[in-house]
Each structure stands twice: as C-alpha cells, then as structure tokens.
Amino acid sequence: MYLPGSTYVINNSIGLSQFMFTQLISTLFQSYGDLSAKYPDDLSMKILEEEREYDFIIVGAGSAGCAIANRLTEIPHWNVLLIEAGSNPPIESDIPNLFGSLFGTKYDWNYKTEGSEYSCRGMIENKCVWPRGKMLGGSSSINAMLYVRGHPNDYDNWQELGNPSWDYTNVLHYFKKLETVRSDRMKKNVHGYDGYVNVEEYKNASDYNYDEIREKIKQAGAQLGYPYIEDLAAMPGSGVTIVPGTLKDGVRWNTAKAYLTPIRGRKNLVLMKQTHVTKLLVDNTKRVYGVQIYSNGQLKEITCKKEVILSAGSINTPQIMMLSGIGPKKHLQQIGIPVVQDLKVGYNMQDHAIVIGSFIKLNISLNKQFVTDPLYNYLTSRNDLGSLRMVNTMFFVDTMNRTRNYPDIQIFFFSFTPKHKFLRLFFEESNLHGDIIKNIENENQNWFLLQLAPTLLRPKSRGRIMLKNKNPFEQPRIISGYLTHPEDVETLIKGLRFINQLMTTKALRDSSLFETPIQECTQFKFHTDAYYECRIRNLATTIYHPVGTCQMGPDYNPDSVVDSSLRVYGVKGLRIADASIMPNIVSGNTNIPTIMIGEKAANFVKEMWFDDL
C-alpha cells in the first residue's frame, strides 16, 4: 500500500501575494473583518472514529460537487458525505486581482504536462503548467471567475452525438437555476435571479482607466465590422463583449461559498477535508459501494447505500477510476491493476490552448496619485484589488466564416502597467523560459503592455490521462495532445493574423505591436505561416480548461464512459459529474458549464431515486 511520504512534497508557501499582506494584514483584518465565508466544519476525525453508512458519497467539493451536495441534502433523510482533498481557501483566493497568486502552492495540485515536440517548447523542460484548485470550491477558488456559458451550438452538438436532454434549450433551465445576476447589462429572459452563484460586474482599478482600454478594443472591433455584444448569453457569436464575474460585492464567489456556506447547518451534510480518495470499493457484481480514503494518517473504507458520485475533475476523476480497475484494459494490465470494466477512461482530453507573447504597447494615462495601499483600498471600498488584470473584455472571432457566427477563437486581454510588479511572476507561473520573460520585462520598463492572447475554442487535438503506477498519491501522466492536429495550428495562425488586422484600425493606430522574440523562430521569415507556427508551438499553453476524459455518449459509441444520465457504463452505483463528461469542449470558459453539469446531475439522481423522496 502506498502512503504519502517524503517524496510526496507540497509547496506550503502562501503565494506571490504574501508580501502585500505582511504590513497591513493584522490591523486591517481586525478593523474590517475576515473576507472569507464561514465554510462547513471538517468532520474527518469524527468520521474516522465511527462506522457509518451514507446514502451518497460525493468525491470532490469543486465546481460541480458543491452544487450536487447542496441539492441532494435538500432531501432531509438522505445522508450525504462530501470528501475534499484540500482545505478552506485562504484569504488570497477571495480577492479578484490576486487571481493566480495560489498557483504553485499547497492550494494547487501542481500538475505539469509531459514534454512534447508539438507544443510548450518555450516552457522549461517543454512542460506546460496546469493549475487545478485543491481546496473547497476546487478550481472555482483559483480561476479568473469569468462568467461565460459557451455557445448554444455546443450543447446542441452534444445532443446530436447521442445525449438526449443536453441541447441548449434543456441546459438553459439549469444555467438560470444556478445564478443570481446582479448586472443591468444582462438580459432578463435568459438569466436567473434566485440561484446560488452570484454574478456581477468587476470593479475598476485606480492606477489606470479600464474604460479607456475597453473603448479602444470596442472601436477597433467596430472598425473591422464586429459588433459590441452587451450580453454574450443573450447574443452569442462574434464580437467584443465585457464579461462579468462570479463575484459578490467585489469578492470571489466560489462554489463552496455559493452552495455549502448557506447550508452548513444541515445535519445530513457531512464534510471531510484534507482527505484523499485512494480508490473506489467495487464488489463482485461490479457495484460500487463506497470509497477507500486516506485522512489524518489513516486508511479507512466508507460505504454508501445508493451511489458514489465522482466530481474530482478531469484529471483526478479518471485517475481514481483507473486506480479502481475501471479504465482501458491494456493500460491497467500494464500497470498491474485488476480490470473491473474496460472503458476509454482518460481518453478524449481537450483543453483551450492560449497563445501568449503578443502585446500592444499603448499610450495610456496612468493615475500619478495612485500611492495609497491597494489592499487598504480593497478592504475599505472593494476598489483596486477588486478588479481583474484581464480587463474582463473578450473578442470572439469566427475565422472560418463570420456570418456563421460560431466563433472558433476567443481573445483574452491582460494588462501590465509600466514596471509591473507581478509581470515576471505572471509568466513564471506559465513555466516560461527566463530569457523570454526578460524580453517582455524590458518592453514593460517604459510601456503599458496589453497582451492579446488568441485561444483555440474547439480543438481537434486530443490528449490523455494515464497512470504512472498504482500509487494513488503519484500524480498521473498528463499528455496534453496540444497541436497534434494540423487544423488547430491553422486556426491559431488565423488568430494571430487577426491581431495584425486589429493593429491596422484607427482605434489602435497610435499603438505598436510587440511580439516576444523566440530564438527558435528567427530562422523563419517574419509573419509567414512558418513563423507563426513556430511561435504557436513555443508559446501555446493552457487557459485552465481541461475536459472530456470520461466522455458522455451513447452505448453504441465505443469511446463512451458515461450515459446521458452520467452513469458509468458496466458499473452500478457510480456516476460522474464534472467537466470530464463533456464529449466536446464548450466554446468559452468552462466553470459555469461545469456548475450546470452539477445541477443537472443532481436532478438525474433525484429522478432515479424518486421512490425514496
């Protein structure tokens, strides 16, 4: 049996934002109180000491798991155990502007992809970093909080692949159910107003004028014939839009705050924190009847009457499945794990590859009076650190056919004021080589930099999650598969060429484009397809959206792992509800769709056990 030891190291640093807190934290927090929510108590020690059977066990208190725990405990006689590998989110997680500050810390699973000749060549050891939240709320506690649903066509396509009730008309009900929208820009007929997930606008920073940048982007888009989209959910398609966030009063609204804090008094919800699920318990009839856990230095088996629901995410869910003998037969036999059910677990992995390294050097008016402490401003008024350095503006582009109105490129905008304190740390988090970062720093000495990062929305490349060995504490192999399909490179080249088009507009005529020099790419003629492909293979990395590793599909599809009700094929008592079930990745950020999956999964469970309600 494998147990955590000296080789299983977790970085216990607080993160890049620590220095901002050391001078003011003790006095200000006494004056203004703790920002963090009152999360449910950790009952792991009590559970270890007792023998108790639950109705349901949910593995993972992340974007989907928290929603499911809330909805199932609405039935008072159902006892639900929710197991989370991490602990409560720290204070940095709550502050929007510190997005990314917990990457590489103990609140992150600290995953890296395997080296590849196709991608991540500008990263140390050719490995891309894949941050994943390891705390209550999961990756909703570590992400950029951007509220995007994806395109309606995405869900209609899911249904066309043989997944009834997953078309946009059906999932819209759950999008509305999960949200409380507090924005005048949002169209009432497509939004909800009494859900658990709060959605509101980001605050502005004081050191420069966010609206000035947004207006430049909007004008540039309009001059190329692209509309301004006031509410992307109401009018999905190509154009410029300002995106709200999963926030409440300027504070991150992760799914643990949204779904668990309001019900922390429910007696039928039991929460274990800092508890690692090592495998599923499966009997000789292929029924999953519980889990094996490692918590507080002890191994223990916990059983359930009805179902185990895996909501551990697109990396951990397939890992737990395969450790339990549910997965590809050949791979499990190579690892030495007895096969329970031969399924394509770990395959079909997709992610949105984002190409970093292209910047506009802007003439932006900076606020010379910006001398007060940004933390103090945030605690007193929610300004400054309540903003998002991504400018929360997006450009959606259909590179195939603008009239089709089904974008395949999403452009993110990241801003860096001159001599930006966090610029190096921002790019180090991407595992980028130091000489590339140094070139960006040199330009940032005298210029306001606005990074334009085109992102591939519907990749054709596929990766895979595999086990390294039978050790449940060993991180799995992550084979990203980035850019292994030539059409993905072609689409991203079009995305980079679109940036050049933006630079020809009157709105950006007084600005200049800076493309981070890449030594490997100097052999190619500037702005040729070969040059752009080189940049893409060096600078494409994750935008933190891995999905698809336990694909939903009909039983006649040999790649299917779960059916349209998210039940695992060939195994009883096991359901999967997280981003891993997506047959194809959505055309936008994945957090809100994953919460929707949790809401819909909870409804499937209630329907199945209707006689017990």
N, C-alpha and C positions, 0 to 999 in steps of 0.2 A: 504493500500500500504506500502511495506517495503522500507525503505531508509537506507543508511549506517549511523550507529550511533556509540555510544561509545563501543558497543560490537563487532564492526567490526574493529579489530585492525590490522594494518600493521606495520611490523618492518621497521623502517626507517634507520637502520644502513647501512653503506656503505658496510660492509663485512669484511672478515678476512684479506684482503689485505690492509686495510686502513693505518696501521702503516708504510707500505713500502713507502707510498706516502708523508707522512706529512713533511719530511725533505727536499725532493728534488722537490716536485711537482711544486711549484711556479716558481722556477728559470729554471728548465729543460723544462717545458712546454712552457715557454716564448722563450727559445732558439730553441727548436725543433718542436714546434707547436703541435696542438691537433691531436691525432691519429684518433679521431672519424670522421666518414663520415658526410657529410652535408645532413642530412635527410630532407625530405619534411616538410614544416611548418604544425603546428597544426591549423586547421581552425575551431575548435569546437565552439568557441564563435560566429563566423560569422554564422555558420550553425544553431545555436540555435536561432539566431535573424531573420532568414529568413524562408520562406515557399517555399521549392523546392522539386521537384520530380526527382529522379535519374533513370537511366536505370537499373543499377545494384547496389546492396549493398553487400559488402563483409564483413563478420564478422570475424575478426582476421587477424592481419598483421604478421603472423608467417611463417613457412617454406613453406606452400602451398599458403596462402593468398597473400603474396607479389608477388609470381610468377603470380598468376591469375590477380592481379591488373595491373601488367605491361602489360600482354598480351591483356587484354580487352581494355586498353586505347590505344592500337595500332590503334584501330578504332576511328578516331578523333571525330565523332559525338556521340559516346557512353559516357555518363557521369557516372562515377563510384565513389561511396562513399566507402572508406575503413575505418573501425572502429576498433580501437585497445584499449584494456583496460589499457595498460601501456603507458609509455612514451619512450623517446630515451634511448638506452643502455648507461650506464656510461662508463668511461674510462677503468675500470677493465675488462669489457667484451671483450675489444679488444685484451687483452694480453693473449696469449695461456697458459702460465704457471699458470695463475690465474684462470684456469678452476675450477669451484666450489666455487669461492670466493663470488658469488652472491646468493648462496643457502641460504635460510632463511632470505633474505632481502626483501625490497619492490619490487624488480625486479623479485620475485619468487611468485607463487601463494600459496606457503607454504602448500601443501597438505600432509596429512598423511592417511595411510590406517587405516581401523578399526582393532582392535585387533583380533588375530586369534590363535587358538590352533595348527594350522598346520604349521605356519611359523612366522618369525620375533620374535621368542621367546627370542633372545638375545638383542632385542631392548627395549628401555624404553616403558612401557605400551604395549609391544608386537605390536608396531606400526612401520611400515616402512615409511620412509620419501620419498615423491615423488616430487622432484623439477620439476617445469614447468615454462618456461620463461614468464614473464609478462612485455613485452616491445616490441618495434619494432623488428621484426625478431623472436619473440616468443622464442621457445626453441633452435633455431639455434643461439641465442645470449647467451645461458647459457650452451650449451652442450660441449662435448670434441672435436668437429669439425672433427671427423674421417670420412673419405670418404670410405664408404662401400655400395655396391648396394644390397647385398643379393645374393642368388643363383638363377640361371636361372630356376631351378625346382620350386621355389616358385611361380613364375609368370605363368609358365605352369600349375601348380596346380590351380591357380585362374581361369584360363580359363576352366579347366576341371570341376570346380564347377558350371559352367554355366555363365561365364562372358566373352563373346567374346571380342576380341581385347586386352585382358590383358595378353596374353602369352609373353614370354621373347622377341621373335622376334619383336613384336609390341612395347613393352615398351622401348626396346633398342633405338629406334629413339628419345624418349624423354629424356633418360639419356644423349645421345650425345648432344641433343639440349640445355640442361641446363648448360653444363660445358665448361670451358676453362681449359684444362690440361696443366700444366707447369712442367712436370717431364719427364726426359729421360727414366725412367723405364716403363712408361705407353705405351702400345701398340696402335699404331695409328688407327688401324682398328676398335677398339671397343670404341674409345673415341671421344669427341668433342673438338673443339678448338676455337669456337667463341660464346660460351654461356655466361650467366651472372654469373655463380657460378665458382669462381676461385679455382683451385685445385693445390696444390704444396706440396713439402716436408717440414717437420718441421725442425727448426734449432736445433742444439745441445746445450747442456748446457756446462758450463766451469768447474763445480765443479767435474765432473767425466766423464769418457769416455762412452758415449752411445753405440758406436760401439762395445765396449768390451762385453757389456751385450747382444746386439743383436747377436753377433757372438756365444756366449755361447748357446743361445736359438736355433739358426740355427744348430749348431753342435749337440746339444742334439737331436733335431728332426731328423737330418740325421742319427744319430746312432740308432734310432728306426725305420728307414725306411721311414721317412716323407720328402717330397721334400721342397725346398725353392721355394716359389711362388713369382715371381718378380712382377706380376700384377694380383691381385685377380680377377679383372673384365675380364681379358683375359683367365685366367685359374682357374676358381672357383673349390674348392674342399678342400681336407685335406692337411695340411701342414703349414709351417711357412711363414708369409708374413709381410712386413713392409708397413704400411698404411699411405698414405698422408693425408693432411687435407684440409678443406675448408678455405684456407688462401690466403692472397695476401701480398707478401713482409713481411712475418712474422707477419701479423696482422689478427685477426679473420675476416672472410668474411661471415657475417651473411646474411640472405636473404633480409633484408631491405637495406643493403649496395649494395647487388648484383642487386636487382630488382627495388628498389624505388629511390635510390640516382641518378642513371643515368637519370631518367625521372621526377625529381622533378619540372621541368619546364612545364610539360604537364598540360594544363588548364583543361583537362577533368578528372583529378585525384584529388579528394578531400579527405583529410585525417583528421580524428578525433582521437585525442589521449586522454588517461585517460577517456575513455568513455565506460561505462558498458552497454551491451545489456541485457535488462531485460526479453524480450520475443519477439516472432515473432507476427506480425499482420496477422490474418487469417480471411477471410470473410466467409460468409455462404455457399459458393461454394467450400470451402477448398482450396482457393487460397491464398498463402502468398503474401501480397502486401507491406510489409515493416517491420520495427522493432520499438520497443519502447526502448529508451535509457535513461540512467541517466548520465548526464555530467555537470560539474561545478555547482552542486547543483540543477539541473533542470531535470525534466522528459519531454521527448518530443517524439512524433511519427514522423517517417520519412518514406516516401513511395517510391516505385520504380515501374517502368513500366514492367520490364521483369522478373528479378529473384533476390532472396536473395540467396547468396552462403555462407554457414556456413563453415568456416575454423578455428574454435576456438579450435580444438584439441580433443583428445579422452576423455577428462573429461568435458570440457566446452561445446562442441557441444551437447552431449546428455543431459546435464543439461538444456541448452537453449531450446532444442526440447521438453523436458518433461514439463518445465515451460509453454510452449505454447500449451500443450494439445496433443502433438504428442509423443506417447510412449505406454508402456504396460498399458492396460485398468485398470486392477485390482490395480496396483500401483498408478496410477493417481487418481483413485477414493478414495483410502485410504488417499491420500494427500489432496483431495478436489479440484482437478483441473478438469474442464470440458474436456471430451475426444473429441478431433478432429479426431484423427486417431489412431487406435490400432496397434502399431508396436513394435517389440522387441528392442527398443532403450535402450541402456545401458547394454545389454547382450553381451556375446561373448568377454569380455575383456581379453586380453592376454598381457603378458609382459615377457621379458627375465629376469629370476631370476638369479642373480650372487651370488656365494658363496665366501664371503670374509673370511680372517682369516688364510690362509695358506701362509707361507713365506719361501723363500730360504735365508739363511744367506750366503752372498757372500764375498769373498776376492776381493775387487775392489780397484784399485788405485785411490785415491782421489787427486785432484789438491790442494796442500797446498798453492798455490799462489792465490787462489780464495778469494780475500779480497776486491775487488772493488765492488761498489754498483751494484747489478743486474739490478736495474731499469735504472741506468745510462747506463750500457752496452746495455740494450734493446733499449733505445731511440737513442743511437748513432749507433748501429750496428745490432739491432734486435737479438742479441745472448742472451743466458741465459733464459730470460723470454719468448723468442720465442720458447722454447722447450716445450715438453709435458711430465709431470712426468709419464705418462702411457707408456713411451718408444715407443709408437706407433707401437709396434710389437704384432702380434696376432698369436695364434696357433689354427687352425681349425682341429677338430678331429671327425671322424665318429666312434662312439663307437659300432655301430651295425655291420658294415661291411666295412672295409677300402676300398675295391675295389669298393663299391657302390659310393664312392666319393661325398657323400651328407652329410656334417658334421652336427652333432646334438649338438656339444659342441664347444664353442668359448672361448679360454682362454685369458684373459687380464692380462697385466703385469704392476704393479705400483711400482715405485722405491722410496726408502726413504734412503737418506744418513744418517750416524750416527747422533743421536741427532737432527733429522729433525724438523725444526721449526713448520711445518704445520701438523705433523703426528696426533696429538691429534685432531686438528680442522678437519682434513680429515675424521676421523672416527666419530667424534661427529656429522658431517653432516649426517651420516647414522643413527643417533639416537641410536648408540650402547651403551650398558651399560658401565659405567665408569670403573668397575673392569676389563672388557675385554680389554678396551683401555689401561689401566695401564699395563697389561701384555705385550702388544705389545710395549709400550714405554720402558719398562725395557729391552727388547731384542734390541731395537733400540739404546740404550746407547752406545753400543760398536760394533754394526754390521750394515753393509749395508744390508737393507732388500729389497728383491724383492718379492712383493706379486703376487701370481699366483691365479687368480680368475676364475674358470670354470663357464661358463654361459650356461644356457639351451636355445637352439636356437628354438626348435619347441615344446613348452609346450602343453600338453594335458589338463592341468587345465584351468579353465575359471573363471573369476571374473565378477564383475558387478558394474555399476554406478547407484546409486539410489538417489532420492531427500530426504533430511531430512524434508523439509516443503516447503511451497510456496514462501519463501523468496529468491529472486534472488541473494542476497548478502551473503547467507549462503552457505558455502562450501558443496558440495554433499557428500554422503556416498561413500567411495571407499572400496569395498570388493575385495581384491586382488585375492583371489582364489588360491594363490600360494600353490603348493604341495598338492592339494586336489586329484590329480590323482596319484596313486602309481607309474606309469611308469616314471613320472617326477623325483621322488626320485631315482629310479633305475638308470636313465641316469646320474644324478648328482653324484651318488656314483661312477659310472664308470669314470666320470670326475676327481674326487678326487683320484681314484686309478691310473689314467693316470699320475697325478703329481708324485706319487710314482715311476712310471716307469721312468719318466724323471730323477729322482734322482739317478737311477742306471747307467746312462750313464757316459761315460768317461769325457764328457764335464763338468758335474756338480759333479764329484766325490769329488772334493776338497771343496764342499759346504755341508751344512746340512739343513734339513727341520725343520721348527718351525711351529707347529700348535697351534694357540692360545688356551689356556686351557678354557674349558667351564665346569663350575661346574656340570651342569645337566648331562654332558656326561661322568663323571668319573665312573658312575655305569656300563658302558659297557666296554668290553674288547677292548683294543687299536686296531684300524684298522679293526674291524669287520664291517659288514654291519650295525649293530645296532648302533655302534659308529659313523659311517659316517652319518647315517640318523639323528642322534641327532645333529651333527654339522650343517647339512644342514638346519634343521628346526630352529636352533638358528641363523644361520649366513647368510642365503639366503635373499637377498634384491633386490631392483630394480637397473637396469642399465639404467633407464630413457627411456624405450621404450614401454609405454602403447599404445595399438592399438585395433581396432576391434569392438568398441562399437556402431557403426552404420553400420552393416555388408552389404557389397555389395553381391548381389546374384540374381538369377532368381526369378520371381514372384511365382513359384511353391514351393519355399523354404519358410516355414513359419517364418524362422529366418531372412529373408532378410529385410533390411531397405531401401536400395537404389538399383536401377538397374545398369546395366553395364555402363550407361552414368552418373551415380551418382545422378540421380533424385530420390527424396523421393517418395516411393510408396503411392498412395492415396491422395497426396497433390500436387497441381500445384504451379509453381513458386518458388520451393525450391530445391536446390542442395547442396550436402555435398562434400567437397573436403579437406580432411586431413587424418591423419593416422587412424581415426576411421572407415574408409570404408574397411580396409583390412579384407578379410574373414579369412585369416590365417596370422600370423606374418611372416615377412621375416627372413631369416637365417643370420642375421647380423644387424648392426646399422640401425636405421630407418629414419634418417634425409634426406639422399639423396633420398630414395624411396618416402618420403612424398613430396619433391620438385617435383619429377617426377609426382606424382599424381596431383599436382597443374598445371603443364604444360599440362598434358593430359586433365584435367578438362576444362582448358581454351579453348582447341581445341573443346571439346564437345559443349561448349557454342557457339562458333563461328559457328559450323556446324548447331546447332539448329536455330540460328538467321541469317542464311546465307542470306535470302532475305533482311535483313536490313543492310548488309555490304555495 
